Amino acid sequence: MSQELVLHGYWRSSASWRVRIALALKGLAWDSAPHDLRTGEQRTASYLALNPQGVVPSLVVDGEVLTQSMAICEYLDETHPEPPLLPGTALERARIRAFAQAIACEIHPLQNLRVLKMVRALGQDEAGVNRWAAEVIERGLEACAQLVAGQDGPYCFGAQVTLADVLLVPQLGNARRYGARFDFGRIPAIEAACMELPAFAETAPARQSDAD
Ligand SMILES: N[C@@H](CCC(=O)N[C@@H](CS)C(=O)NCC(=O)O)C(=O)O
């Protein structure tokens, strides 16, 4: 029986894009509930009732609310195992998770909207804020490139798309937005390979109904 899936997100949110990619890879249809982060819609009382952290995405599955994009992707992977986002042995899965977490836990939180607002409030002008974001992203992606340096392509970990690719491509969108370099090792080639797939191309920010 098919589930009713409602994705609360925002077109330009990279964490929302992760979930859109995972949904597309699993061939799942979903309804969109957009929240404009620029006007603070993520902090309305009705949205905070869904997601007390006041961030997108949230995925509502038959009335059950799921938060945190990686947890959502893993839930989708467990409930719809094909194609697997975490294939291989325990060791291989640990490497994929480590790469994904390097982005989700180390890069993205430091260049998130509310953190950039704090950097601005501490006195940085727009150029300074962008430099902060770009530096965080460049340092992180340089390390990510090393994590996959010895792996076969075309994707992060071989011939199958994994959770690592699901996290990487949206982060590269943020790299472009803040003018960060990402010409590290295999990173540009991995992005090019992913963007040939409809699951990545059709879920891109500019192609969402709430994009302006
Ligand atoms: N770790 C969270 C991060 C969620 C997150 O920070 N989302 C951003 C958009 S990419 C957001 O909603 N920011 C709103 C804000 O900072 O006020 C996840 O992966 O779901």
The ligand as an SDF file (V2000), in Angstrom:
LIG
                    3D

 20 19  0  0  0  0  0  0  0  0999 V2000
   20.8080   18.7080   10.1610 N   0  0  0  0  0  0  0  0  0  0  0  0
   19.5580   19.2080    9.6250 C   0  0  0  0  0  0  0  0  0  0  0  0
   19.8080   20.5790    9.0560 C   0  0  0  0  0  0  0  0  0  0  0  0
   18.5390   21.2610    8.6610 C   0  0  0  0  0  0  0  0  0  0  0  0
   18.8000   22.7010    8.3060 C   0  0  0  0  0  0  0  0  0  0  0  0
   19.6280   23.3610    8.9110 O   0  0  0  0  0  0  0  0  0  0  0  0
   18.0620   23.1930    7.3000 N   0  0  0  0  0  0  0  0  0  0  0  0
   18.2410   24.5440    6.8740 C   0  0  0  0  0  0  0  0  0  0  0  0
   18.0480   24.6640    5.3810 C   0  0  0  0  0  0  0  0  0  0  0  0
   19.2310   23.7280    4.4830 S   0  0  0  0  0  0  0  0  0  0  0  0
   17.2400   25.4450    7.5520 C   0  0  0  0  0  0  0  0  0  0  0  0
   16.0860   25.0890    7.6690 O   0  0  0  0  0  0  0  0  0  0  0  0
   17.6710   26.6260    7.9980 N   0  0  0  0  0  0  0  0  0  0  0  0
   16.7830   27.5510    8.5820 C   0  0  0  0  0  0  0  0  0  0  0  0
   17.4560   28.4210    9.5780 C   0  0  0  0  0  0  0  0  0  0  0  0
   18.6660   28.2980    9.7830 O   0  0  0  0  0  0  0  0  0  0  0  0
   16.7460   29.2700   10.1600 O   0  0  0  0  0  0  0  0  0  0  0  0
   19.0410   18.2380    8.5510 C   0  0  0  0  0  0  0  0  0  0  0  0
   19.8650   17.5920    7.9290 O   0  0  0  0  0  0  0  0  0  0  0  0
   17.8260   18.1180    8.3870 O   0  0  0  0  0  0  0  0  0  0  0  0
  1  2  1  0
  2  3  1  0
  2 18  1  0
  3  4  1  0
  4  5  1  0
  5  6  2  0
  5  7  1  0
  7  8  1  0
  8  9  1  0
  8 11  1  0
  9 10  1  0
 11 12  2  0
 11 13  1  0
 13 14  1  0
 14 15  1  0
 15 16  2  0
 15 17  1  0
 18 19  2  0
 18 20  1  0
M  END
$$$$
